[in-house]
Amino acid sequence: MTIPSRFMTAEEFERTRLPDGLWEVIDGKLLEVSPSGGVHTAITGTVIFRLSDHVTSARLGTILLPTSGIVLAEEPLTMRSPDTGVIRADRLPLDQIPHGLFRVIPDLAVEVISHGEPASEVLDRVMTWVEAGVKLLWVIAAEKAVFVFAAGQQPHMMTFEHTLDGGDVLPGFQLPVRDIFAV
């Protein structure tokens, strides 16, 4: 099987049969995402579970999984997959969820940083989401802290004694930082 090294459109990406694994496209270039380790997976699962409980029960929107491809730019194609996130139902009605890639920027994106991940890669992901217009970004670090980026506010760090909240994006949602790291 020949895998193209560049994609011109999201449709071309969707039509291509790629080997098993997670893939992203940055500035038209296909990149395989490294598998996550155990702590990364456990943290991601905890956040997905807690978000899902709140969002699904109130039918607030769609929960994104690590396999959810989000088109951030068409030309050149940039498609990323957050570890999890939410697209609110008022922006993407539940009966209009696509079969392929999402073409709606998440309201909340969550990135879990693996131990030893290069700072340049972390900064690149943060900037990609912020520049795309994500309203709320949580960057969860292996050092047991969460960095919060909210539109119109200064970024800040939260530690064990703090509680994340969904703000205007997910009213009523609360998650003690301590619970994220109870793995």
C-alpha positions, 0 to 999 in steps of 0.5 A: 500500500502506498501512503501519500505523504501530503494531502490536498483536501480533507476528502482525499484524507477520508478516502485514503485507507491508512494503516491502523493507528492514529494520524494527523495532518499538519500543513498537508503533511501526514503524521502518525501519532505515537501510541499513548502510555498507561498514565496518559490513557488513564488520565484521558479516560477519567476526563472523558468519563467525567465529561461524558457524564455531564454532557450526555445527561444534559444533551449539551453536545458531542464528546470527542475521543482521541480518534476524532479528526478535527479539520482546522484548516482546509488549505493546506490541510491541517487535521488534529485529534485532541485527547478529548473535547466537546462540541456544543449541540448549539454549534453542531446539533446531535442529529448532524454529527458527521460520518467523517471528519469534524469541520467544527472547532471544538468548544473545549479541547483537552490535551494530555501531555505524556511524560518526556514529551518535547516542549516544542510539540506541546507548544505547537499543539497549544498554539494550533488550538488557540489560533483555531478558536477553541474557547476553552483548552485544558492542557493536562501535564504529567507533573500533576497540573492543568494549564487552562487557556480560556478565550479572552483570559490569561492562561493559568495553572491549576493544581491539586487544591483547585477544581476545573469548571466548564465556565460558559462552555459547559455550565455546571461542570466541575472536576477536582484536579485531584480526581484527574490524577487518581490513577 
